[in-house]
Protein backbone atom coordinates (compact mmCIF):
# COMPACT_ATOMS: atom_id res chain seq x y z
CA UNK A 1 0.00 0.00 0.00
CA UNK A 2 2.84 2.34 0.88
CA UNK A 3 4.55 1.67 -2.45
CA UNK A 4 1.27 2.25 -4.28
CA UNK A 5 0.80 5.64 -2.57
CA UNK A 6 4.34 6.68 -3.40
CA UNK A 7 3.81 5.65 -7.00
CA UNK A 8 0.53 7.52 -7.19
CA UNK A 9 2.13 10.62 -5.69
CA UNK A 10 4.98 10.42 -8.20
CA UNK A 11 2.51 10.05 -11.10
CA UNK A 12 0.46 13.00 -9.79
CA UNK A 13 3.56 15.22 -9.56
CA UNK A 14 4.62 14.29 -13.08
CA UNK A 15 1.13 15.05 -14.36
CA UNK A 16 0.94 18.45 -12.60
CA UNK A 17 4.40 19.61 -13.56
CA UNK A 18 3.78 18.54 -17.13
CA UNK A 19 0.73 20.77 -17.49
CA UNK A 20 1.43 23.77 -19.75
CA UNK A 21 -0.86 26.30 -21.32
CA UNK A 22 -1.10 26.07 -25.08
CA UNK A 23 1.04 28.84 -26.64
CA UNK A 24 -0.47 31.87 -28.28
CA UNK A 25 0.14 31.42 -31.99
CA UNK A 26 -0.34 34.83 -33.60
CA UNK A 27 0.92 33.69 -37.00
CA UNK A 28 1.90 30.44 -38.68
CA UNK A 29 3.78 30.23 -41.97
CA UNK A 30 2.94 33.83 -42.83
CA UNK A 31 -0.77 33.55 -42.14
CA UNK A 32 -2.96 34.51 -39.20
CA UNK A 33 -6.49 34.01 -37.91
CA UNK A 34 -6.19 36.98 -35.54
CA UNK A 35 -8.10 40.24 -35.76
CA UNK A 36 -7.15 43.43 -33.90
CA UNK A 37 -10.11 45.01 -32.12
CA UNK A 38 -10.07 48.59 -30.88
CA UNK A 39 -12.65 49.91 -28.44
CA UNK A 40 -15.89 51.47 -29.61
CA UNK A 41 -14.87 54.75 -27.99
CA UNK A 42 -11.16 54.53 -28.77
CA UNK A 43 -9.10 57.68 -28.47
CA UNK A 44 -6.77 58.83 -31.24
CA UNK A 45 -3.68 57.44 -29.43
CA UNK A 46 -5.45 54.08 -29.04
CA UNK A 47 -6.40 53.98 -32.72
CA UNK A 48 -2.81 54.87 -33.58
CA UNK A 49 -1.60 52.05 -31.33
CA UNK A 50 -3.82 49.51 -33.10
CA UNK A 51 -2.57 50.71 -36.48
CA UNK A 52 1.07 50.48 -35.40
CA UNK A 53 0.53 46.98 -34.01
CA UNK A 54 -1.03 45.79 -37.27
CA UNK A 55 1.77 47.33 -39.34
CA UNK A 56 4.67 45.79 -37.45
CA UNK A 57 3.00 42.40 -37.02
CA UNK A 58 2.54 42.31 -40.77
CA UNK A 59 6.13 43.32 -41.41
CA UNK A 60 7.39 40.66 -38.99
CA UNK A 61 5.13 37.77 -39.99
CA UNK A 62 3.94 38.64 -43.48
CA UNK A 63 0.35 38.17 -42.33
CA UNK A 64 -2.42 40.74 -42.58
CA UNK A 65 -3.94 41.66 -39.20
CA UNK A 66 -7.25 43.47 -39.85
CA UNK A 67 -8.16 46.30 -37.46
CA UNK A 68 -11.87 46.55 -36.68
CA UNK A 69 -13.96 48.30 -34.06
CA UNK A 70 -15.22 46.15 -31.22
CA UNK A 71 -18.95 45.47 -31.38
CA UNK A 72 -21.43 42.95 -30.00
CA UNK A 73 -21.04 40.88 -33.17
CA UNK A 74 -17.25 40.88 -33.18
CA UNK A 75 -17.11 40.07 -29.47
CA UNK A 76 -19.39 37.06 -29.92
CA UNK A 77 -17.40 35.54 -32.76
CA UNK A 78 -15.45 33.28 -30.43
CA UNK A 79 -14.03 31.14 -33.21
CA UNK A 80 -11.78 34.01 -34.34
CA UNK A 81 -8.96 34.83 -31.87
CA UNK A 82 -8.44 38.51 -31.21
CA UNK A 83 -6.01 41.12 -29.98
CA UNK A 84 -7.92 43.72 -27.97
CA UNK A 85 -6.23 47.12 -28.01
CA UNK A 86 -7.25 49.93 -25.66
CA UNK A 87 -10.33 50.28 -23.49
CA UNK A 88 -12.47 47.41 -24.72
CA UNK A 89 -15.57 45.67 -23.37
CA UNK A 90 -13.73 42.36 -23.53
CA UNK A 91 -11.02 43.68 -21.21
CA UNK A 92 -13.63 45.00 -18.78
CA UNK A 93 -15.48 41.67 -18.74
CA UNK A 94 -12.23 39.98 -17.85
CA UNK A 95 -11.52 42.15 -14.84
CA UNK A 96 -9.21 44.67 -16.49
CA UNK A 97 -9.74 48.26 -15.32
CA UNK A 98 -7.55 50.52 -17.47
CA UNK A 99 -9.08 53.66 -15.97
CA UNK A 100 -7.18 52.79 -12.79
CA UNK A 101 -3.85 52.79 -14.61
CA UNK A 102 -1.57 55.82 -14.86
CA UNK A 103 -1.48 57.86 -18.03
CA UNK A 104 1.69 56.05 -19.19
CA UNK A 105 1.03 52.68 -17.54
CA UNK A 106 0.19 49.60 -19.58
CA UNK A 107 -1.13 46.08 -19.15
CA UNK A 108 -0.52 43.10 -21.44
CA UNK A 109 -2.51 39.94 -20.67
CA UNK A 110 -3.56 36.75 -22.42
CA UNK A 111 -7.06 35.39 -21.90
CA UNK A 112 -7.31 31.99 -23.53
CA UNK A 113 -6.29 32.45 -27.16
CA UNK A 114 -6.96 36.21 -26.95
CA UNK A 115 -4.54 38.99 -26.11
CA UNK A 116 -5.30 42.25 -24.29
CA UNK A 117 -3.04 45.29 -24.65
CA UNK A 118 -4.39 48.30 -22.80
CA UNK A 119 -3.32 51.16 -20.57
CA UNK A 120 -4.15 54.46 -18.96
CA UNK A 121 -4.99 57.49 -21.04
CA UNK A 122 -3.67 59.14 -23.04
CA UNK A 123 -0.49 57.10 -23.77
CA UNK A 124 -0.65 53.85 -21.78
CA UNK A 125 -2.11 51.67 -24.54
CA UNK A 126 0.30 53.08 -27.10
CA UNK A 127 3.29 52.33 -24.88
CA UNK A 128 1.90 48.86 -24.16
CA UNK A 129 1.87 48.10 -27.89
CA UNK A 130 5.48 49.21 -28.29
CA UNK A 131 6.53 47.20 -25.25
CA UNK A 132 4.85 44.11 -26.71
CA UNK A 133 6.49 44.65 -30.10
CA UNK A 134 9.91 45.07 -28.52
CA UNK A 135 9.87 42.31 -25.92
CA UNK A 136 7.73 39.66 -27.60
CA UNK A 137 8.12 40.29 -31.32
CA UNK A 138 11.68 41.64 -31.42
CA UNK A 139 11.15 45.05 -33.01
CA UNK A 140 13.56 47.86 -32.14
CA UNK A 141 13.82 51.50 -33.22
CA UNK A 142 17.44 52.59 -32.91
CA UNK A 143 17.38 56.06 -34.48
CA UNK A 144 15.32 58.03 -36.93
CA UNK A 145 16.59 55.98 -39.87
CA UNK A 146 17.36 52.60 -38.33
CA UNK A 147 14.87 50.03 -37.15
CA UNK A 148 14.93 46.28 -36.56
CA UNK A 149 11.95 44.15 -37.60
CA UNK A 150 12.59 40.40 -37.36
CA UNK A 151 11.43 37.86 -39.92
CA UNK A 152 9.01 35.62 -38.01
CA UNK A 153 6.45 33.96 -40.32
CA UNK A 154 5.51 31.87 -37.31
CA UNK A 155 5.04 33.92 -34.16
CA UNK A 156 4.02 32.31 -30.92
CA UNK A 157 4.46 32.95 -27.23
CA UNK A 158 3.35 31.71 -23.85
CA UNK A 159 0.80 33.28 -21.51
CA UNK A 160 1.44 36.91 -20.56
CA UNK A 161 0.42 39.01 -17.59
CA UNK A 162 2.47 42.21 -17.49
CA UNK A 163 1.77 45.58 -15.89
CA UNK A 164 4.44 48.27 -16.07
CA UNK A 165 5.25 51.92 -16.79
CA UNK A 166 8.36 53.93 -17.73
CA UNK A 167 11.03 54.26 -15.06
CA UNK A 168 11.36 58.02 -15.65
CA UNK A 169 8.21 60.09 -15.77
CA UNK A 170 9.64 62.72 -18.13
CA UNK A 171 11.73 61.59 -21.09
CA UNK A 172 12.60 64.04 -23.84
CA UNK A 173 15.09 63.75 -26.66
CA UNK A 174 16.22 67.09 -28.04
CA UNK A 175 18.00 67.67 -31.31
CA UNK A 176 18.92 70.68 -33.40
CA UNK A 177 18.75 68.85 -36.74
CA UNK A 178 15.61 69.80 -38.71
CA UNK A 179 13.93 66.58 -39.83
CA UNK A 180 10.53 65.76 -41.36
CA UNK A 181 8.06 64.74 -38.69
CA UNK A 182 7.61 61.19 -39.98
CA UNK A 183 11.32 60.54 -39.46
CA UNK A 184 10.95 61.14 -35.72
CA UNK A 185 8.42 58.37 -35.10
CA UNK A 186 11.19 56.40 -33.44
CA UNK A 187 10.96 58.82 -30.50
CA UNK A 188 7.34 57.87 -29.84
CA UNK A 189 8.12 54.19 -30.30
CA UNK A 190 10.85 54.52 -27.66
CA UNK A 191 8.35 56.18 -25.31
CA UNK A 192 9.95 59.59 -25.60
CA UNK A 193 7.74 62.45 -24.45
CA UNK A 194 7.23 64.26 -27.72
CA UNK A 195 5.40 67.52 -27.31
CA UNK A 196 7.59 70.40 -28.37
CA UNK A 197 10.37 70.08 -30.93
CA UNK A 198 11.73 73.52 -31.78
CA UNK A 199 8.32 75.11 -31.40
CA UNK A 200 6.31 72.46 -33.27
CA UNK A 201 3.16 71.21 -31.57
CA UNK A 202 1.51 69.13 -34.29
CA UNK A 203 2.96 65.70 -33.60
CA UNK A 204 0.79 62.68 -34.16
CA UNK A 205 -1.07 61.00 -32.69
CA UNK A 206 -3.47 63.77 -31.79
CA UNK A 207 -4.11 64.28 -28.08
CA UNK A 208 -1.36 61.89 -26.99
CA UNK A 209 0.86 64.65 -25.62
CA UNK A 210 0.30 67.93 -23.86
CA UNK A 211 2.53 70.52 -22.27
CA UNK A 212 4.41 69.25 -19.25
CA UNK A 213 6.56 72.36 -18.97
CA UNK A 214 4.70 75.59 -18.50
CA UNK A 215 5.33 79.06 -19.88
CA UNK A 216 7.61 80.64 -20.75
CA UNK A 217 9.53 77.43 -21.56
CA UNK A 218 13.13 77.38 -22.67
CA UNK A 219 16.22 76.80 -20.56
CA UNK A 220 17.70 80.22 -19.71
CA UNK A 221 14.62 82.02 -18.44
CA UNK A 222 15.53 84.65 -15.82
CA UNK A 223 14.75 87.47 -18.24
CA UNK A 224 11.24 86.09 -18.81
CA UNK A 225 10.42 86.86 -15.21
CA UNK A 226 12.34 90.08 -14.61
CA UNK A 227 13.37 91.71 -17.88
CA UNK A 228 15.74 94.64 -18.22
CA UNK A 229 13.46 96.22 -20.84
CA UNK A 230 10.87 96.71 -18.11
CA UNK A 231 13.01 97.35 -15.04
CA UNK A 232 16.63 98.27 -15.73
CA UNK A 233 16.19 102.03 -16.14
CA UNK A 234 14.12 102.42 -12.98
CA UNK A 235 15.59 99.58 -10.89
CA UNK A 236 19.07 98.53 -11.98
CA UNK A 237 19.48 96.94 -8.54
CA UNK A 238 17.23 94.10 -9.72
CA UNK A 239 20.09 92.81 -11.83
CA UNK A 240 23.46 91.28 -11.02
CA UNK A 241 26.28 93.43 -9.74
CA UNK A 242 29.48 92.48 -11.60
CA UNK A 243 32.75 94.33 -11.00
CA UNK A 244 30.87 97.26 -9.50
CA UNK A 245 28.34 97.59 -12.34
CA UNK A 246 24.80 96.31 -12.70
CA UNK A 247 24.43 94.19 -15.83
CA UNK A 248 20.96 94.07 -17.45
CA UNK A 249 19.30 90.80 -18.49
CA UNK A 250 17.41 91.23 -21.76
CA UNK A 251 17.21 87.61 -22.85
CA UNK A 252 18.67 84.15 -22.22
CA UNK A 253 22.11 85.48 -23.05
CA UNK A 254 21.96 88.19 -20.42
CA UNK A 255 24.39 89.83 -20.49
CA UNK A 256 23.62 89.82 -16.75
CA UNK A 257 21.78 87.64 -14.24
CA UNK A 258 19.34 88.64 -11.51
CA UNK A 259 20.08 89.82 -7.99
CA UNK A 260 18.56 86.75 -6.35
CA UNK A 261 18.39 88.18 -2.81
CA UNK A 262 16.54 91.36 -3.81
CA UNK A 263 13.03 91.10 -2.27
CA UNK A 264 11.41 92.90 -5.20
CA UNK A 265 12.97 90.44 -7.67
CA UNK A 266 11.43 87.61 -5.66
CA UNK A 267 8.05 89.32 -5.54
CA UNK A 268 8.01 90.08 -9.28
CA UNK A 269 9.15 86.56 -10.13
CA UNK A 270 6.27 85.11 -8.13
CA UNK A 271 3.77 87.47 -9.72
CA UNK A 272 4.98 86.56 -13.20
CA UNK A 273 4.97 82.86 -12.36
CA UNK A 274 1.36 83.05 -11.20
CA UNK A 275 0.43 84.77 -14.46
CA UNK A 276 2.05 81.94 -16.44
CA UNK A 277 0.29 79.30 -14.36
CA UNK A 278 -3.11 80.96 -14.71
CA UNK A 279 -2.71 81.32 -18.48
CA UNK A 280 -1.55 77.72 -18.87
CA UNK A 281 -4.45 76.36 -16.82
CA UNK A 282 -6.98 78.30 -18.82
CA UNK A 283 -5.46 76.92 -22.04
CA UNK A 284 -5.44 73.37 -20.68
CA UNK A 285 -9.09 73.68 -19.69
CA UNK A 286 -10.01 74.81 -23.21
CA UNK A 287 -8.13 71.86 -24.70
CA UNK A 288 -9.50 69.37 -22.20
CA UNK A 289 -6.08 68.16 -21.05
CA UNK A 290 -4.02 68.31 -17.88
CA UNK A 291 -2.13 71.55 -17.17
CA UNK A 292 1.69 71.78 -17.17
CA UNK A 293 3.40 70.56 -14.05
CA UNK A 294 6.94 71.93 -14.43
CA UNK A 295 7.96 75.61 -14.42
CA UNK A 296 11.57 76.43 -15.17
CA UNK A 297 13.30 79.38 -13.51
CA UNK A 298 16.84 79.15 -14.80
CA UNK A 299 19.95 81.31 -14.87
CA UNK A 300 20.92 83.03 -18.08
CA UNK A 301 23.61 81.55 -20.30
CA UNK A 302 26.44 83.70 -18.97
CA UNK A 303 29.34 82.16 -17.14
CA UNK A 304 30.70 84.84 -14.81
CA UNK A 305 27.79 87.23 -14.38
CA UNK A 306 26.34 86.12 -11.02
CA UNK A 307 25.55 88.86 -8.58
CA UNK A 308 28.43 90.09 -6.41
CA UNK A 309 26.33 92.22 -4.10
CA UNK A 310 26.83 91.88 -0.34
CA UNK A 311 23.72 89.77 0.32
CA UNK A 312 24.20 87.34 -2.59
CA UNK A 313 27.87 86.82 -1.82
CA UNK A 314 27.18 86.23 1.86
CA UNK A 315 25.17 83.15 0.86
CA UNK A 316 27.66 82.14 -1.83
CA UNK A 317 30.57 82.21 0.62
CA UNK A 318 28.66 80.31 3.28
CA UNK A 319 27.51 77.65 0.80
CA UNK A 320 30.74 77.34 -1.13
CA UNK A 321 29.55 78.70 -4.47
CA UNK A 322 26.88 80.33 -6.61
CA UNK A 323 24.47 77.42 -6.24
CA UNK A 324 23.81 78.78 -2.76
CA UNK A 325 22.07 82.05 -3.76
CA UNK A 326 20.33 80.26 -6.64
CA UNK A 327 18.85 77.51 -4.49
CA UNK A 328 17.92 79.95 -1.73
CA UNK A 329 15.97 81.92 -4.33
CA UNK A 330 14.37 78.84 -5.93
CA UNK A 331 13.33 77.42 -2.54
CA UNK A 332 11.68 80.74 -1.68
CA UNK A 333 9.63 80.66 -4.89
CA UNK A 334 8.82 76.96 -4.51
CA UNK A 335 7.62 77.33 -0.93
CA UNK A 336 5.32 80.24 -1.79
CA UNK A 337 3.82 78.63 -4.90
CA UNK A 338 3.26 75.28 -3.16
CA UNK A 339 0.52 76.78 -0.99
CA UNK A 340 -1.78 77.31 -3.97
CA UNK A 341 -0.34 74.75 -6.41
CA UNK A 342 0.94 71.68 -4.52
CA UNK A 343 1.20 69.73 -7.79
CA UNK A 344 3.63 72.15 -9.47
CA UNK A 345 7.38 71.55 -9.57
CA UNK A 346 9.92 74.36 -9.89
CA UNK A 347 12.81 73.44 -12.16
CA UNK A 348 16.25 75.00 -12.20
CA UNK A 349 19.60 74.02 -13.67
CA UNK A 350 22.96 73.27 -12.08
CA UNK A 351 25.19 74.80 -14.74
CA UNK A 352 28.59 76.47 -14.94
CA UNK A 353 29.17 78.26 -11.61
CA UNK A 354 26.12 76.59 -10.04
CA UNK A 355 27.13 73.04 -11.08
CA UNK A 356 28.27 72.01 -7.59
CA UNK A 357 25.68 71.74 -4.81
CA UNK A 358 25.63 74.07 -1.79
CA UNK A 359 27.03 72.93 1.55
CA UNK A 360 23.88 73.16 3.65
CA UNK A 361 20.88 74.37 1.61
CA UNK A 362 18.82 71.48 0.30
CA UNK A 363 16.21 71.72 -2.48
CA UNK A 364 12.60 71.54 -1.36
CA UNK A 365 10.54 68.52 -2.33
CA UNK A 366 8.79 70.48 -5.10
CA UNK A 367 12.09 71.53 -6.71
CA UNK A 368 13.80 69.74 -9.60
CA UNK A 369 17.50 70.33 -10.13
CA UNK A 370 18.66 69.58 -13.66
CA UNK A 371 22.39 68.97 -13.89
CA UNK A 372 23.49 70.50 -17.18
CA UNK A 373 26.60 69.47 -19.06
CA UNK A 374 29.00 72.23 -20.03
CA UNK A 375 29.48 70.59 -23.41
CA UNK A 376 33.26 70.82 -23.67
CA UNK A 377 33.67 68.95 -20.38
CA UNK A 378 31.70 65.81 -21.15
CA UNK A 379 32.52 62.83 -23.36
CA UNK A 380 29.38 60.84 -24.09
CA UNK A 381 31.33 57.96 -25.65
CA UNK A 382 33.26 57.16 -22.48
CA UNK A 383 31.57 55.96 -19.26
CA UNK A 384 30.57 58.53 -16.67
CA UNK A 385 33.18 57.11 -14.29
CA UNK A 386 35.98 57.50 -16.86
CA UNK A 387 38.71 59.92 -15.67
CA UNK A 388 37.72 62.36 -18.42
CA UNK A 389 34.22 62.59 -16.95
CA UNK A 390 35.17 62.35 -13.29
CA UNK A 391 34.22 65.98 -12.59
CA UNK A 392 30.76 65.45 -14.04
CA UNK A 393 30.35 62.22 -12.11
CA UNK A 394 31.21 63.95 -8.85
CA UNK A 395 28.77 66.80 -9.50
CA UNK A 396 25.90 64.49 -10.44
CA UNK A 397 26.37 62.15 -7.49
CA UNK A 398 26.78 65.09 -5.10
CA UNK A 399 23.48 66.59 -6.19
CA UNK A 400 21.89 63.15 -6.00
CA UNK A 401 22.64 63.00 -2.28
CA UNK A 402 20.62 66.12 -1.44
CA UNK A 403 17.97 66.62 -4.14
CA UNK A 404 14.65 64.71 -3.97
CA UNK A 405 14.03 65.21 -7.71
CA UNK A 406 16.88 65.32 -10.21
CA UNK A 407 17.12 65.60 -13.97
CA UNK A 408 19.87 65.56 -16.57
CA UNK A 409 19.38 68.69 -18.66
Secondary structure, 3 states (H helix, E strand, C coil): CHHHHHHHHHHHHHHHHCCCCCCEEEEECCECCCEEEECCCCCHHHHHHHHHHHHHHHHHHCCCCCEEECCHHHHHCCCCCEEEECCCHHHHHCCCCHHHCCCCCEEEEEECCEEEEEECCCCHHHHHHHHHHHHHHCCEEEECCEEECCCCCCEEECCCEEEECCCCCCCCCCCCCCCCHHHHHHHHHCCCCCCCECCECCCCCCCCCCCCECCCCCCCCHHHHCCHHHHCCCCHHHECEECCEECCEEECCEECCECCCCHHHHHHHHHHHHHHHHHHHHHHHHHCCCCCCEEECCCCCCCCCCCCCHHHHHHHHHHCCCHHHHHHHHHHHHHHHHCCCCCCEEEEEECHHHCCCCCCCCCCCCEEEEECCCHHHCCCCCCCCCHHHHHHHHHHHHHHCCCCCEEEC
